[in-house]
Each structure stands twice: as C-alpha cells, then as structure tokens.
Amino acid sequence: MWRITKGIGRSIILRLRELMPCKLVRGIPEENIGADSTQYDLVKKGQYDYVPKGSYIYGPADRFLLVPKNRYRLVLLPGQKISGDAGVGWLTEDNSPQGYDRLWGDPNAVERFREEADGVREKLTKEIVDHIIDRIREDSHILDVGCGVGDLLTEITKRRTNIALAGCDFSSCGIEKARYRLPDGEFRKHNLEGGLPYGNSQFDAVLCTDTLEHLEFPCLIVEEMVRICKPGGFVVIVVPDGDVDQFFGHLWFWNEKRLQEFLSPWNATVERLPQTREFLALINVPQEKKF
C-alpha cells in the first residue's frame, strides 16, 4: 500500500481517510505519546482521524488501529480500578454477576443508571408494558428472564394487581432487591447460559428485555423461553438497535432485519418501539407446540 507512486498513493490515502467507518490511529512518533510508553500508549488528541460510519477501509494491520467510538472505556489501564465515575456502563461491561452486583448494590449507581439518556430505561419499561398489557390477564403467571431489580414486573403490577410473578437473574444484588420490591414474587438467582430452571408450559407470558444481546448462546434461551411458555401464551424479547448500539458488554448487535431472521424459526413478529427505538419481538406460542 505504501509503495504506490507518491502522487497516486497520497490521493488514495486521502480518499480512504474520507471513507473510513471508525477512528483511525496512525503510526505515531514516540514523542507524541502522552505517557510512559513502556507501560501503555496514550494517544493524544489530534493524533487520530475520525471517519464516517458505514464505509470500508483496508490497510496493513501493523500500521493501523481501528477503534469504534463508545461512551465507556474498553480496558483498565495500569493503576485503574473499575468505577462508575466515567459512566455506569463501565461497571457491567464485563458481563459478569460481579459487575451487575456492583451496579445493583450501589444506590448512587442505580440512580445514575436510571437517569442516563434522559431516563430512557424507565421510558422503555413503560413502553413495553403499554404494548403487552392488553394480553395480560389478572390471573396470568408472568416470568421476566434477566429481571434485574424487577423494574418491568413492578410496572406490570401497577396495571394488573393480581398476577403471579417470577423472575431470574445472575446478580445476587438484583434478585435481593427484586424480592424486596415484590415480596409475593418468586425470584431465583440463575446463570442464563445453562438454560432456564422451569418446567414445560409453566407461564402465560415470558419476557426478556435487554438481556439476549449479552448471551453467548441466545438461540438456546429463546428455545427455553418457548418451552416454558404455555400453549396460547406469548414470549416478548426486547433488544437495542444493533445499527447504533456500541456497548462493549453486548455480544450481539441485531438490526431489524437480522433480528427477524434470527427469530424466524419461531415465526416472531418484530417492530420498533416508537419512543425508545428499541426492537420488540413477539412470539405467539401455538396451542399445539411444534418446537
């Protein structure tokens, strides 16, 4: 790439810089590195290029470092500790029970979590319930997979006071707080990667919000949610828009088309929630299950 005739090569490089989809860090002289380079490299402002999303580049890997933009940090540098000071998402991006215990166990972090993006998480909870409440009867048995501290179930109980509630999550602090808020509910600490600890056809509705994108094997959990849902019941899955989502704690980034394809074995319908712009997928479990 670098041995092209100088004039032509410069034109190509300038064009590439116009088209590149993420930040490009060029080869940087030692004196421009803003820290002790024997420990780690800190690239100073102005020593990298911004390029538009949705385009493509190529080049030798030993000369370029591509870094997608993100509001949270990717790694801990020497001497740093995990902290929510730079954003509460940094507490949880390792996708571990300990990470979510750090979040749910800290009242200040929870408050900042709820306030992020102008309270988008509370808006999402209400928007989901708005879409499904007409299908929930007063005697329904509802499970929330990845329930956290019980926000979604709490919102449902404001509108259906006599339903039976259940939830599972891998965070001990999350389950503890859900039990405190909803003492009549049945809550279990459970790691979702191993399937779901419930019997066949146990629930009228199974909900899973902003959880599937964190899982290594999401297909397994969808199969499990359908298995434990009663014939004639329904499964609701909500995920962020993968075209704009850049959280490092997520393993999957579905846009509307890809989510529809992923859930096609279960004949799911997918729609975009108008306010929060996340995707809501609905699986109607047939009276005679075929899966």
C-alpha positions in Angstrom: 0.0 0.0 0.0 2.8 2.4 0.8 4.9 1.7 -2.3 2.4 3.2 -4.7 3.6 6.2 -6.7 3.7 9.2 -4.3 1.0 11.3 -6.0 -1.4 8.4 -6.6 -0.7 7.0 -3.2 -1.5 10.3 -1.5 -4.8 10.5 -3.3 -5.7 7.0 -2.3 -4.8 7.6 1.3 -6.8 10.9 1.4 -9.8 9.1 -0.1 -9.5 6.3 2.4 -9.5 8.8 5.3 -12.7 10.2 3.9 -14.4 6.8 3.8 -13.2 5.0 6.9 -16.0 3.9 9.3 -14.3 4.4 12.6 -11.4 6.1 14.3 -8.0 5.6 12.7 -4.9 5.8 14.8 -1.9 6.3 12.6 1.7 5.4 13.3 2.7 7.9 16.0 6.2 9.1 16.9 7.5 8.3 20.4 7.5 12.0 21.4 3.8 12.2 20.6 2.8 9.5 23.0 1.3 11.2 26.1 2.6 8.7 28.7 5.3 6.3 29.6 5.2 4.0 26.5 6.9 1.2 28.4 3.6 0.8 30.3 1.0 1.7 27.7 0.3 4.1 24.9 -2.0 7.0 25.4 -2.8 8.7 22.1 -3.1 12.5 22.4 -6.0 14.4 20.9 -5.4 15.3 17.3 -3.2 12.3 16.6 -6.1 10.2 15.2 -8.6 10.6 12.4 -12.4 10.5 12.5 -14.1 8.8 9.6 -17.8 8.3 8.7 -19.8 5.2 9.8 -20.9 2.7 7.1 -17.8 2.8 4.9 -14.9 0.4 4.5 -11.1 0.5 4.6 -8.2 -1.8 4.2 -4.5 -1.5 5.1 -1.7 -3.3 6.9 -2.6 -4.3 10.4 0.8 -3.3 11.7 0.2 0.3 10.7 -3.5 0.9 11.7 -5.6 0.5 14.8 -9.3 0.8 14.3 -11.2 1.9 17.4 -15.0 2.1 17.4 -16.5 5.0 19.3 -18.0 4.2 22.7 -19.2 6.1 25.7 -17.5 3.7 28.1 -13.9 2.5 28.4 -12.7 -0.6 26.8 -9.9 -1.7 29.2 -8.5 -0.8 32.6 -5.1 0.9 32.3 -2.4 0.2 34.9 -3.4 1.6 38.3 -7.0 2.0 37.4 -9.9 0.2 39.2 -13.4 -0.4 38.0 -15.5 2.6 38.7 -18.8 4.1 37.6 -17.3 7.6 37.5 -16.8 7.5 33.8 -20.3 6.0 33.2 -22.3 3.3 34.9 -21.9 1.1 31.9 -18.3 0.6 32.8 -19.5 -1.3 35.9 -21.2 -4.0 33.9 -19.4 -4.3 30.5 -17.6 -7.5 31.6 -21.0 -9.3 31.6 -20.3 -10.9 34.9 -22.6 -11.3 38.0 -20.0 -9.3 40.0 -20.4 -6.4 37.5 -24.1 -6.3 37.9 -23.8 -6.7 41.7 -21.6 -3.6 41.5 -24.4 -1.8 39.8 -27.5 -3.0 41.7 -25.6 -2.9 45.0 -24.8 0.8 44.8 -27.8 3.1 45.2 -25.9 6.0 43.6 -25.0 3.9 40.6 -28.6 2.7 40.3 -29.8 6.3 40.4 -27.4 7.4 37.6 -28.3 4.3 35.7 -32.0 5.3 35.7 -31.1 8.9 34.8 -29.0 8.1 31.8 -30.2 9.4 28.4 -33.0 11.4 30.0 -34.5 8.4 31.8 -34.7 6.2 28.8 -34.8 3.0 30.8 -37.9 4.0 32.7 -39.4 5.1 29.4 -38.6 1.7 27.8 -40.2 -0.2 30.7 -43.4 1.7 30.4 -43.4 1.5 26.6 -43.0 -2.3 26.7 -45.9 -2.7 29.2 -48.1 -0.4 27.0 -47.6 -2.8 24.1 -48.3 -6.0 26.0 -50.7 -5.1 28.8 -53.9 -6.0 26.9 -52.7 -9.6 26.6 -52.0 -10.0 30.3 -55.0 -11.2 32.4 -55.4 -10.6 36.1 -54.7 -14.3 36.8 -51.7 -14.5 34.5 -48.4 -16.1 35.5 -45.5 -14.0 34.2 -41.8 -14.6 34.1 -39.1 -12.0 33.5 -35.8 -13.5 32.2 -32.9 -11.3 33.3 -35.2 -9.4 35.7 -32.5 -7.2 37.4 -34.2 -5.4 40.3 -37.7 -6.1 39.0 -38.5 -2.8 37.2 -40.6 -4.4 34.4 -42.6 -6.6 36.7 -43.2 -3.7 39.1 -44.6 -1.7 36.2 -46.9 -4.6 35.2 -48.2 -4.9 38.8 -49.3 -1.3 38.7 -51.8 -2.3 36.0 -52.5 -5.9 36.8 -52.5 -6.3 40.6 -53.4 -10.0 41.0 -50.9 -11.6 38.6 -48.4 -14.2 39.7 -44.8 -13.0 39.2 -41.5 -14.8 38.7 -38.0 -13.6 37.7 -34.5 -14.9 37.3 -31.1 -13.1 37.1 -27.5 -14.0 37.7 -27.0 -11.0 40.0 -27.4 -11.7 43.7 -28.0 -8.0 44.4 -30.5 -7.8 41.7 -32.5 -10.7 43.0 -32.4 -9.4 46.5 -33.8 -6.0 45.5 -36.5 -7.6 43.3 -37.6 -9.8 46.3 -37.8 -6.7 48.5 -39.8 -4.7 46.0 -42.1 -7.6 45.0 -42.3 -9.9 48.1 -45.1 -12.1 46.6 -42.9 -12.9 43.5 -40.8 -16.0 43.0 -37.2 -14.9 42.2 -34.2 -17.1 41.5 -30.5 -16.4 41.1 -29.6 -18.3 37.9 -27.0 -18.1 35.2 -28.9 -18.0 31.9 -26.2 -19.7 29.8 -27.3 -23.0 31.3 -30.9 -22.9 30.2 -33.9 -22.0 32.4 -34.8 -23.8 35.6 -38.5 -24.1 35.0 -40.9 -26.8 33.9 -42.6 -27.1 30.5 -45.6 -24.9 29.8 -45.4 -23.1 33.2 -46.0 -19.4 32.3 -48.6 -17.5 30.4 -46.0 -14.9 29.3 -42.2 -14.9 29.3 -40.4 -11.6 29.0 -36.8 -10.9 28.2 -35.7 -7.2 28.0 -32.2 -6.0 27.1 -30.7 -9.4 28.0 -30.5 -11.6 24.9 -27.7 -9.4 23.4 -25.5 -10.2 26.4 -25.6 -14.0 25.9 -23.2 -16.3 24.1 -25.9 -18.7 23.0 -29.1 -16.6 22.6 -30.8 -19.3 20.5 -30.8 -21.7 23.4 -32.6 -19.2 25.6 -35.2 -18.4 23.0 -35.9 -22.2 22.8 -36.1 -22.4 26.5 -38.5 -19.4 26.8 -40.8 -21.0 24.3 -40.5 -24.4 26.1 -41.7 -23.0 29.5 -44.5 -20.8 28.0 -48.0 -22.3 28.0 -49.7 -23.1 24.6 -51.5 -20.0 23.6 -49.2 -17.8 25.6 -46.5 -15.4 24.3 -42.8 -14.6 24.6 -41.6 -11.0 24.4 -38.0 -10.2 23.5 -36.6 -6.6 23.5 -33.2 -5.7 22.3 -31.3 -2.5 21.3 -30.9 -1.5 17.7 -27.7 -3.1 16.7 -27.0 -0.5 14.0 -26.4 2.2 16.7 -25.6 0.1 19.7 -21.9 0.1 20.6 -21.8 -1.1 24.2 -18.8 -3.4 24.7 -20.8 -5.6 27.1 -23.0 -6.8 24.3 -22.1 -9.8 22.2 -24.9 -9.5 19.6 -25.9 -6.4 17.5 -29.2 -7.1 15.7 -30.8 -4.7 13.4 -34.5 -5.2 12.5 -33.8 -7.5 9.5 -31.2 -9.6 11.3 -33.5 -10.0 14.4 -36.3 -11.1 12.2 -34.1 -13.7 10.5 -32.7 -14.9 13.9 -36.3 -15.4 15.3 -37.8 -16.8 12.1 -37.9 -20.4 13.4 -40.5 -19.2 15.9 -42.5 -17.1 13.5 -41.8 -13.9 15.5 -43.0 -10.5 14.6 -40.6 -7.6 15.1 -41.5 -3.9 15.5 -39.6 -0.8 16.5 -40.8 0.8 19.7 -41.6 4.4 18.6 -40.3 6.3 21.6 -37.1 4.4 22.7 -36.4 3.0 19.2 -35.6 -0.5 20.5 -36.9 -3.6 18.8 -39.8 -5.6 20.4 -40.2 -9.2 19.1 -43.3 -11.2 19.8 -43.5 -15.0 19.6 -47.1 -16.4 19.9 -46.8 -19.9 21.2 -49.3 -22.1 19.3 -52.0 -24.2 21.1 -50.1 -27.2 19.7 -46.4 -26.6 20.2 -44.2 -27.6 17.3 -40.9 -26.5 18.9 
